[in-house]
Amino acid sequence: MMSINLCVAVHGYHRKQLLEELTFKQRQGSVIHIWGRPGHILVFVQNGMKLYTFDILPASCPQLVHRQGYLDVEFDVPILDVLSPRNTPNLLYLVQENGRVQVWHFSTKTYSWSQDGDFDLCNAAGAKVMSVTFHDVHNSIYWCEKRGALSSSDPCCYCICKRTLPPGSERLSSSTIGSVMAVLHNCPQCDLVPLRDSLLIWPREPSPPGLFFKWYHVTSSLQAHILQLQQCYFTEDNLFNALDFRSVASRLLGIWSQIPVDQGHSVLALVHNFKELLVLYRNGNIDIVADKEEIVPGCSLCDVSDIDATAQWVVFRNMMGAVTTKCLRFYSLQTGRILQEIDMSSFCDKWVRVWNHMSAIQVVGFYSDKGAYRLQMTSASKWPRTPETPQTLRTYGKDSLATQTVLEEAQKYYKERSVSHAPLTDDILLSGDMFHSPALLVALIQQGNDGSQTPESSDAMEGLLKKYGQGNAKHMQTKLNDLTGPLLSEYFQLEQQLKDMVDSDSNCQAAFATQQSTVQAEVLELIDENSTASVATRRGQLEIMADEFPQQVLETLLDYLDLETEVDPTVNQAQVRKWTSVLAPENSASANGTCFPLFEILCRLFFIQQPDQLVSFVRMAQTISDRMVGSYTFMRKKKECQFYERALASIGNPELSTNVDSAAVTMATLIINSGLPHCHVRSLQTLLRYELWDPAVKVVAQLADQSDLHLELYVILLVALLKENAFPQYCSQVMQLTPHRMSITTVLDLLQRHYKRPAMNTEEWCQIFCTDEDRLNIGALRPHLIRMLSGREEPTTETLSSTSL
């Protein structure tokens, strides 16, 4: 039901190698904390003093643009927590233990981080922040601070405070945010949990067991609750001065005297779930604390006796998981049964911690002394069978994360725009057909359709395909429909192709279990222009066969196209018809029933099986295209770039190939020939990523024309060689490529900053011209540096001798 995967493997983050070094190899020590945000992951090392960020960026974004855009920061005080508003996940508040807050924003235009301000939470001198949270509805930061002026021996030396942030995009500073307001003082250390409309304050020991508070921002009221009696016993409205914890607790002494002692110490864990707090007792029972005054009883988890108090708990969709160094166990929040248990011996040795972010799309994982991992659902729970129409929210489960998100946004939208004071309850939303966008319904269906099909979800999807799949039905003119329209059309097209493949009478599965001859016959039948099956169905089946039998399918297609023979200068009518279909773009398959494109499939197969032949195939395809249609020189060049661009878009990573090095060189060649923006830089970076130094040097040598591009490529190559300690081997070749405009000071600065071995101090760098080569490896640079000083001419013996003196 759940699978565990390394974060490096499942996330499309840039700088995967650095992420692996930090989390898996732990080159900089143990990972202190990991925070996840939509599109970003933050890793803290060195006792929380060093931060690295890893972002998901579009593939079209050249890496050179955002090389300096990463949020890699060192701090003088450790980071306590990272806060992020739910509706603006690209905005981060980095909260340090001394209450200093740095505000950082990620731009989706430049794909880089920039600081938007900083401020201090605490006013008291020497205060230390113990816990902190952000409340989206209140637009406020709440924290629990320990004030240094109070006695350290007093356990009730903490204070709960808040600061309200300004609305809009105003730059945050100590002068623009609200003043410090104390909510509760002289209290024990507390945990802060944001609920939907209130803030839950849960004191730790030595607080009376079961005592907790709710703070309501709108009415400035504080409620005192007793967990065992499941009700509110004290409310203070219009609170302008902070309440004293001791005075509140003393009022309730008579009530605690009637509570059994053992009952007050039965809490095993507190788990934050979206807008509520789950209180788990040692007997497995669960109580749900939300905005309502009464505490709602939940299900009872079976068999929690072997889970100790050190276990970390997390809620994911309709499941509750316990994470320990021994096992990872998931319970159903509906029935309490154990759904799955995973042995953790291969994922951790000594310690494990959970990382989680409660955004609109929840991501859950853990990190340990063996790496950072993410939990992924492989199969969904069965859909509830209800008599309502499939297009109501109730069909998809009231407790699912997607349904909760829809309800929250609908209520927020209604509250902001309605003049009526009547609440829009969950029951009203769940009762009827409230959808104005098919994209929302598709998202709800697919959230519970991760590998299983039930009658309810199948019927709903079938109805959507009939109504919207052919583009006959018109959508309402809403902003959501305008944004999701193109994606929804592509989704319906893919769903239709999948449906055609499932319903097809083709015997594709039989070919998988037979020999090569059967595979060959099946491939020829699929590409036959006289076939009665749809092009989309045949293309899907050919993709499956190519994935299962790549070499056999490639050989069959090469025989079909007769690519072993030399291209005939005179192309006959049969060849024109065949190659017109082969070279057609993939998206033309649905427009022409007789057109069966093969160019992209062949490129993928060449890249996987014979990457060194891919460029020759693309060049041959361009030659055949020119002879078929004929064109001017300018048009031929434009079409040639289009063929290389199509080939580049159809292949994957070089790791998919049987020859990774050859595939990387091929990809770099395709990038250059495609003529895309920053193609030369991207090509060089591809080669450097796989440490292909010889081809990388050749790329720079081919463009050594003293241009701006030459300078840019040279710096990238030189820095990469220095960082990977490969410079001594290519010292002579690289120095010969040094641009004339590059001064010796710049070269020496790059060498001093990036050359790691052997370590050189300032005195050695100053004496580089009078140091023997056998004493200093970098001494091999001496003749090249002298040549730069002497007007780029080859140094003579006399010059070397005079310089040594």
Buried (B, 14 or more C-beta within 10 A) or exposed (E): BBBBEBBBEBBEBBBBEBBBBBBBEBEEEEBBBBBBBBBBBBBBBBEBBBBBBBBEBEEEBBBBBBEEBBBEBEBEEBBBBBBBBBEEBBBBBBBBBBBBBBBBBBEEEEBBBEEBBBBBBBBBEEBBBBBBBBBBBBBBBBBBBBBEEBEEEEBBBBBBBBBBBEEEEEEBBBEEBEEBBBBBBBBBBBBBBBBBBBBBBBBBEEBBBBBBBBBBBEEBBBBBBBBBBBEBBBBBEEBEEBBBBEEBBEEBEEBBEEBEEEEBEBBBBBBBBBBBBBBBBBEBBBBBBBEEEEBEEBBBBEEBEEBEEEBBBBBBBBBBBBBBBBBBBBBBBBEBEBBBEBEBEEBBEEEBBBBBBBBBEBBBBBBBBBBBBBBBBEEBBEBBEEEBBBBBBBBBBBEBBBBBBBBBEBBBEBEEEEEEEEEBEBEBBBEEEBBEBBBBBBBBBBBBBEEEEBEBBBBBBBBBBEEBBEEEEEBEEEEEBEEBBEEBEEBBBEBBBEBBBEEBEBEBEEBEEEEEEBBBEBBEBBBEEEBEBBBBBBBBBBBBBBEEBBBBBBBBBBEBBEBEEEEEEEBEEEBBEBBBBBBBEBEEBBEEEEBBBBBBBBBBBBBBBBBEBBBEBBBBBBEBBBBBEEEEEEEBEEBBBBBBBBBBEBBEEBEEBEBBBBBBBBBBBBBBBBBBEBBBBBBBBBBBBBEBBEBBBBBBBEBBEEEEBBBBBBBBBBBBBBBEEBBBEBBEBBBEBBBEEBEBEBBBEBBBEBBEEEEBEEEBBEEBBEBEEEEBBBBBBBBBBBBBEEEEEEBEEEBBEEBEE
